[in-house]
Amino acid sequence: MEILIEYNVIAEDGTFLDRLTSMAEAELAAYPGCAIHKVEKRVEITIVAPKLWEPKGGDYYITHWGDINAGQLPPDCRLMGGERPSKSECKLLRNRTARSNRLSALANELGGERDWVYGEDNASMYKDGSNWGYCVSSSTYRPDAVYMTMDCAKKICKMLNSGEAVLDFKAA
């Protein structure tokens, strides 16, 4: 005789996430690290999903035109990592974000911007001293990289090394 078991997946804050019905506990593998709680004398089990990290945010944020403002924006700004506790930390974020956005825009304009794809040649830029170069990887993903085709990377490398393109951003 097989027993039908119901699993409730609940976040740490009590939010209901999912209900699984199974005759085997194999489905629990989809929730690694979850705590399993049996509910008194019932065949129902509650799984508490581990809380995922989210950025803390702060009192300063970058506007879409590059200004640094005080005050809080809607939660999406914080969740996307766009808020910082101090103005100096926010300025660092703005400069890093601007360089990445400008590189992404340049790759896009040259028609070579792309997502990283495992097993394919994924080119990204790096700077060694004052010289720009590109590297290619088919197996290593870097979340901070702007990926592009090799042809695009070669063009951008020439543009950056010649000074035709600059990634640094000078806010008004």
N, C-alpha and C positions, 0 to 999 in steps of 0.2 A: 504494500500500500504506500502510495506517495502522498506526501503532505504538501499542499499548496501554501507557500509562504509569501506574505506581502512585506515589502521593504519600503519605508518612507525615507527619502533623502532630504535632510533638513540642514540648512546652513547654521553656523554658530549663532547667528542673530535670531534664529527661529523661523526664518523664511522657508517655506516649503519649496523644494527644488524639483523633486521627481518622485514617482511611485513605480516600483518595479514589482512584477509578479513573476515568481519563478518556482520551479521545482528543484532548482540547483542553486548553489551560491556563486556560480561562475559569473553572474551579472555584477556581483559586488566588486569584481576586478576593475570595473570602470570608475570606481571611486577609491583609489589608493589612499591609504592613510586615514580613512574615515573611521569614526568611532561607531560601533554597532551597539544599539540599546534594545533589549527586549522589553516589550510593554507587558506588564503584569498579566500572567496567565492567558495571554492571547498568543497566537502564532504570528503576530505582527512585530516587525523589527524596525526600529528607527535608526537611520544612519545619519550621523552628524558630519557633514562635509567640512573639511578643513577650510578655514578662512583664507582667501587669497590676498596677497599683498596688493595694496593700492597706494599711490603716492599720497603723502600727508598734505601737500599743498602749503600754503602760507599766505602772508599778507600782501605779496607783490606778484604781479603777473605781467606778461608781455602782450601788448595789443597787436592786432594783425599788421599794423604799420610800424612796429618796432619800438614804441614808447614803453616805458616801464611805469606802471601805475600801482597805487596802493588800493587795497580793498579786495573783496572776494568776488569772483565771477561764479557763474553756475558750475555745478559739480563736474561737468565735462571738461572744463579747463584744468581742474585739479587732477581728474582721472587720466587725462592725456599728458600729465606731467608739466603743465604750463605755469604752475605757481611755485614760488620759493619763499622761504621765511624772511630773507633780507634782500635789500635792493642790490647789493653787490653780487649775491648768488644769482639773482634774476638777470643781471647784466651778463654774467658768464653764460647762462642758459641762452639768452638772446643771441650772443655772438656765435655760439656753437650751432644753434638752430638755424641761424641765418646762413652760415657756411654750408650746412647740409642742404638747406632749401635751395640755395643758389646753385650748388652742384647738381642737384636733382633737376632744376629748371634748365640748366645747360645741357644735361644729358637728354632731357625731354625735347628740347629745341633741335638737337642734332639727330633725333629719332632713334636713340639707342638705349633709353631708359627701360629697365625691365625689373621684374621680381626675381629673386634668387630661385634657382631651380636645381635640385639635387641631381647630380650626374651630368650637368651641362657646364660649359665654361661661363662662369660668372665673374665679370671684371669689376674691380672697385679701385678707387684712387687712394694714394698715400703720399705723404710728404716726408722726405728724408733731408733734414737741414733746409736748404733753400730750393731743392729740386723735387719736382713732382714726378711720380711714377705710378704704375698700375700693377695690380697683382690679379691673378686668376685662380679661382678655386671651384672645384666641382663637388666638394664634400664638406667644406667648412663655411658655416653661415655666421656672419657678424651682424648683430642687430643694428649697429651704428652705421653700417656701410650703405652707400647709394650704389646699387648694382646696375650694370649696363653691359652692352655688347663689347667685345674686344676692339672692334673698329671705332666705336664711340670713345672708349677709354684712350686709344691712341691719339685721337683728335683732341680730346680734352687735355691730355698730357702736354701736347704741343702748345695749346692755347695758354695753359697755366704757366708753363716754363718760359714762354715768350712775353708774358705780361698782357696778352690780348684779352685774357679773362682773369678776374680776381674774385676770390671767394669771400674775402673779409668784407664785413659790412660796417659802414660808419653811420651810426644813427645821427639824425639831425639834432 
